[in-house]
Amino acid sequence: MAKKYAHLLWIVPLVGTILGAPIETQEPDEQVASELEQAGGHFEGDIILDTTQEDILQSGRTALIGPSYRWPNYTVYYSIQTGDFTTAQQNSIKLALEEIMLLSCVKFVQRTNQPDYVRVTGEYSGCWSYLGRVGGAQQLNLQPNGCMSKGTIMHEFLHSLGFVHMQSASDRDFFVKINWASIQGGKAGNFDRYESTVINDFGIPYDYASVMHYQSNAFSVNGSPTIIPYEAGVIIGQRVGMSYKDVKRLNYLYPDCH
């Protein structure tokens, strides 16, 4: 477990978060997942897999994120294609990364000449990222007019750290019902559930509040919910910030501060 994690009760209120619940915001439109997370046409909408990961999904033989996909020394080098973003938008990206660093052992460092890094762009449609460290300059796209909420930025960078969507978890069928009849044609595969041999949940139970969860009407063909929580009154798909369990999972994947 990360050394900083023991002090989260003191750290989290400083960044406007209540431990165990998403942070509050004054911008209602930024509280939910952006539809642009579904616009890329990638795996589950916004994840790009390399050929090895695609083979893993086909065979189910091992985990999607093995040691080679984790960032060495917990350090993610990144660059922002500044011409794609305003100064305010660049600051939003940096603030989201600072909050992830505050809650974990992960470090985001602006790239100088490192060969493996995340190149943040805004020139393409949608919000999307590669899964884990794939080597070289791996792209993470944040469309400026729809992907700039803090939670959406965190969501995509958590993909780059190695996390998939919450509704893919092995225990999801105990917590949500998938309304297959309302899913767009050809998109049912985005709602596949994966065994714990493929996706590691670190023994942490399902999390409705996760910033990695789809919204209730994701990929809906008719506006009706495609994901229905069994617990009444639960809201899924928040993009305000990392939940308590999000932080806990991150600190299991990258457990020792340097």
N, C-alpha and C positions, 0 to 999 in steps of 0.2 A: 504494500500500500504506500502511496506517495507520502512523503514526510509532511508536505504542506497540507495534506488532506485533514490531518488532525486539527488544524487551526481554521477550518472552513467556517465554523460558527462565528469566528471573529472577522474573517476576510469577507464573506459573502455580503453582509449588510453594507459594506463600504461601496459595493458596486451596484447597489439597488436590488439585490436578490434576497429572497427569503429562502433559507435552506429547506428543501423539500417541496418547493413550489416555483412555478415560473415567475420571472420578474414582471413587474407591472410596467405599463407603457401608456403614454398619452396619445399614441397614434393607433386607433383601432385597426386600420388597414394593415398594420405591420404585425398584428397578433396572430395571423393565420398564414398557412403555407401559401406561397405564390403559385398560381397556375403555371407559371413559367418553369417550375420544376418538372412539369409534365411535358414541356414543349420540345425537349431535345430529341426524343425518339430513341433514347438509349435504354440500357437495362434499368428496369423499374423507373424509367423516365429521365433520371438525371445522373446515372452512374455509367462511366465508361470502364469496361473490363478489358484486360489484356487477354491474349489467346490462352494462357495458362489458366486464368480464372474462368474463362468460358468453358474450358475442358473440365474443370472441377465441377461446375454446375451441371454439366452433362453426365458426369460419372458419379458425383457425390462421394468421391474417394478421400477427400481431405478438406481442410479448412480453406475458406476464401482468402484469409489473411494469415499466411505463414510468417515466420521470422523475416524472410527476405523482403516482405512488403512493409515492414515497420521501419520507421525513420531512425537511423543510427543516432545514438546519444540523444534521442528524443528531440532532435533539432530539425525543424522544417525550414529550409531556406526558400524564400519566395521573392518574386518581383511583381510589381504592379505596372501594367502597361498604362502609363500615366495619361497618354492622349485619349484613352477611352473613358476617363472618369474626371469629374470635377474635383477640386481640392476637398470639398466637403465629403464627396463619396469616397475618396481615398482615405480620409480620416475615419469614415465609418468602418471601412475594412480593417484598418489598424486597431480601432477600438474593440471590434469584435474579437480580433486575435489576442489583444491584451487581456480580455476577460477569460478566454480559454487558458491562457498562460497563468492567470491569477488562480485558477481553480485546479491546476494540474501541474505535472512536471514537464509538459511539452513546452518547447521554446520555438518561437517563430522569429527568424532572423532574416533581414533583408539580404538578398544574395549579392555577392560581388562576382566571383568567378567559379562558384561551386557547380559541378556538372549536373547534379540531381537537385531539382528545385520545382516549386509550383509557380507557374507563370499565370498571373491573374489578368484575364482579359474581359472586355465588355463589348467586343465588336460583333459577337454572334448572338443568335437568339437563345433565350433560355438561361437557366441556372443549372450548371452541371459540373461534374468533377470525375477524375479517375479515382479508383478505389485503392487506397494505400499508396506506398511509394513504388512507382513502376520503373523509375530510372530515366535520366535525361530531363528535358524540360517538359513537364507534364502540365497540361492546360487545365485551368479552373475558370469557367466563364460565369460572370455575373452581369446579366443584362441591366444596364443602368436604370432603366425605367420600370423595374419590377422585381429586382433581386437584391435590393440594397438594405432591407431590414436587417437588424443585427442577428435575428434568429436564422434567417435564410443564409447569411454569410457563414454563421457558425455551422449550419447544416452541411453546406458544401465542403467546408474545411474539415469537418468530422468525417466525411466520405474520404477525403484525401489522407486522413489519419488511419483509415481502415474500417469505418463503421458503415453498415448497411442500414436499411430502413427497419424500424421497429416492427412493423406488421409482417416482416419476414421471419420473425423469431419462431423457434420450435414450439413454444407454448401458446402461440397467439390464438389458437382455436378455443382455448378456455376463456378468453377475454373478449374476443370480437367475432362477429359473424360476417363473412364475406357475402355480399349480395351479388352473386355472379350474373344475374339477369340484367343488372344495371350497368355492367362494365362495357366500355366501348369494344367493338369488334377488333380482335387481334391484340387486345391489351390484357387479357386474362392472365398471361404469364407474369405480369407485374405484381400479381397478388399471390405468387407461389410462396408456400411456407417451406423453410429449409430446416433439416435436422441439425441437432447440436454438433454433429460431426463436421458440418459445413460452415455453420455460423456459430461462433462462440458467444454465449450470453453471460459467461463467467458466473453462472448460477444466480444471477440477479433476475427477479421476476419481471414479468411484462410491465410496461410503463406507458399508461395512457398519456402522461404529461410529457413524454419525450419530444425533444425538438427534432428527432429523426422519424417521427410518425407521420404517415400520410394524413391529410384532412379527410373528413367523412365522405365527401363526394368526389374523391380523386378518380379521374378517368371515367366519370359517369357519362353515360350516353343519353340520359334523360333528366338529369338534375337530381335524381333520387340518390340517397346514400349508397355507397359501395362498401363501406365499412361501418358496421353497427356495433357499438360497444354493448356488452351484456350489462354493464353497470349503468343504471339510469342517471341521466344528467351529466355524464362525462363529456368533456370537450376534447377532441383529438386534433392533432395537426397544428399545434401552437408554434409560432415562430418568434417568441419573445426572448427566449434564452434557454440555456441548458437546464434540464431538470436535475433533481438530486441524483436520480439513478443514472442519468447521462454522465454526470461528473464521476460517479462511482465506477461506471464501466470504463471511462477514459483512464482512470487511475489504476484499474486492473490491467489494461493493455500496456500502459506506460507507467510502471509502478514505483520506480526509484528515482528520486531527484538527485541531480549531480551537483 
